[in-house]
Amino acid sequence: MKLLDTRVWRTLQFGSIALASGALVACGGGGSSPNGTIQGTVAIGAAVANATIQMSCKNGSGSATTNSNGAYSDSFKFDGPCLLTATSGSTVLNSFASGPGTYNITSLTQLLLSYLAGQLGTTLSGLLAGITTNTTYQNALTNSTVIANAENAVAQLIKSTYGVTLSTNAFLTVSFTPGQPGADADLDALLAAGAITSDGQPAASLASAAVTAGAAAPISAGGSGTSTGGTGGSGT
């Protein structure tokens, strides 16, 4: 009888352990989210070295620090989209990642978010606050057509306002190295034209114009948005 009681007790113990383990997995960080890598470059013309990168996603979060070339990378379990925030002294820039891949954080990505905020009928701060919780925002920031159209519109706005033609409209995802021709030279040109400030922020008038332009091209029920020109470039 004692032997039977011991076996029953052990069975109950194992069962409790299994249930507890299952609950831990279900509640663990990331849950069933896949493991992925987000990487990119932080630049305002010059590389932003030693910047702290915070990645806040629909599910999961990560962090990284940029190297001397402004490059960052982190692998973690997450579901996109993710808000990306780079902080270095007085410089605070935002961007977003639809999922794993290359996503830069620059003055142009800050401007892109202002345009998207206008399209979504909110403010920049409202969009940033809602990326991890608002399904409408999340659907837009994971829609490749919406993103490409918005990049094209921002490029057109810059050209019409400052006469600067970007080397690529795919500035969110294109791989580049600060100090080299291409996407980084675009930032230098924008700084020289007064389109961005010394701390990397878009000029106030340009940011306001981006929100207004976005509001004039709201994202449709199908989630496509309206492009205002440009053909886009190829990102990596």
N, C-alpha and C positions, 0 to 999 in steps of 0.2 A: 504493500500500500504506500509506503514511504517512497519507494522507487517510482511509482506512478506519479506521485505528487511532485517529485523532483523533475521528471520529464515534462509534466504539464507546465511547471514553473519556467523551465528553460524555453519551452515553446512560446509562452507568453512574453518572455524577455526578448527573444529574437523577433517576434512579431512587432513589439513596441519599437525596437531599434529600426526595423525596416520601415515602419510608418513614419518615424521621426526623420529618417534619411530622405524619404520621399518628399516630405514636407519641406525639408531644407533645400532640396534641389528645385522645387517649385517656386520657392521664395528667394532663391539666390540671385546675385547680381547678374542681370542680363537674361536670366531664365533661358528660354530657347533661342535667344538672339544668336546669330552667327558671329564668328570671330572675323574681324576685318581690320584693314589698315587705312588710316587717313593720313595723308602727307601733303606737303606743299611748301610754298615760300611766302614769307612775310616781308614786304618791301614797301617803301614809300618813295621810290627812286633809289635810295641807298637801302641796303639790306638792314632789317631790324634784328640785330643780334641779341641773344639772351632774353628774348621776349618769352613771357609765360603764355602758353596756349591752353585755353580751357575749351573742351568739347562736350557740349550738353546735348544729348540726343533724345529722340522720341523714347527710346529705351537704352539705358546705359550712358556712361560718361567716361571721358579720358582726359589726359593732360600731357603736355610735352613742353620742351624748352628749345628755342631755335638755336642753331649753331652760328658760326661767324658769317655764313652766307645767307642767313635768314631761313634756312631750311628746317622743317620739323617733321616728325613722324611718330605715330603711336598706333599700336595694335591692341584692340580690346573687343569685347562682345557688345554689339550695339545694333539697333535698328534706326535707320535714318528717317527723316533728316536730322542733322545736327547743327546747332549754332556753334560757330567757331569764333572765339574772342582772343585777340592777341593784345597783351599789355606789356608796355615797356616805358616806364616813366610816365610822361604826359601823353604818350602815344597809345591810344586804344582804338583798335580797328576790329570790325566784324566781317564775317563771311558765313558761308554755310556749306555743308556737305550733304549731297543727296544719299550717299552711301559710301562704300569703300572707294578709294581712288585718290587722285590728285586734286586738291582744292586750295587755291591760294587765298591769302588774306592781305588785301592791298586797299589803297584808296578807291580803286575801281570797284572792288567787291562791296565796299561800304556804300558806294553810290548805287550799285545794283540793288542792294537791299532797300534803299530809299524808293527806287522806281517800283519794285515789287510791292512795297507797302502801299504806294498809291494805287496800284492795280487791285489790291486786296481790300481797299477802302479803309485802311488804317494808317497809323503813323509808324515811323521807323521804330520807336520804342515799343509800340504795341506789337509790331511784328516780331521783334527780338524776344519779347516776353512770352509770345504765344507759340513759338516754333516747337517747343517740346510737348505742347498740349492741344493746340488748335488743329483739328483735322483738315480744315479748309486750307490753312497755311501749309500744313504738311503735304497735302496733295499737290499744291502748286510748286513747292520746293523740291519735289521728286519727279516733276514732269519735265522731261528733256525739251519738249517744244516750248513750254512756258519760259524756261530758263534761256534757251537760245534766242527767242524773240525779245526777251528783256535785255539781253546783252547787246543785241543789234540796236535796240532803241536807245540804250545808253551811249553806244558808240556814235549814233547819229546825232544825239543831243550834244555831245562833246564837239563833234565836227562843226555843227551849225553854230555853236556858241563861241568856240575858241579857235576854230579852223585847224584843229589837230585831228589827223586821221590815224587811228590805232593800227598797229601792225597786225593785230588779230582781234576779232571781236570775242573770241573764246577766252577772255582774260581770267575767268574763274578757274579753268582747269588746265590751261596751257603750262607745260613745264618750262621754266626759265631760270637763268642765273643772273643775279644782280651784277651790274657793271658790263653786261653784254648787250648787243643789239637785240631788238625785238620788244617783248613785253616790258622789260625794265626800262628801256629807252622811252617807251610811251609814258611811263610815270615821270621821268625826267622832263619830258616835253610839257606835260600837264603842270608840273611844278613851276616851270619857267613861264608858262602862260597865265599863271594865277588861278588855275582850276582847282588846285589842291594847296593846302597850307603846309607850313614847315613840319607840323606834327602828323601830316598824312591825311588829315580830314578833307573831304571835298569842301570847296568854298560854299559858304552858307547859301548864296544865291543859286549855285549849281545844284545843291542838295534839294532846295525848295523846288527848282524847276523839274528835277527828276520825279519828285512826288506828284507834281501837277501833271507831268507827261504820263505817268503811270495811271493816274486817275482818269485821264482821257482815253485810256486803252484798257478798260477793266477786263479781268480774266473772265471768259465766258463760262457758261454752265458746263461746257465740255472741257474746260480747263486749258484752252489753247492760248488765250491772250491775243493781243493784236500787235503785230510788229510795225514799227514806224520806219523801217528802212534798214539797209545793210544786208550783207550776205553771210556774215559770220566767218569764223576761222575754224581750224581744226585743233582741238585740244588733245592732250594725251593723258 
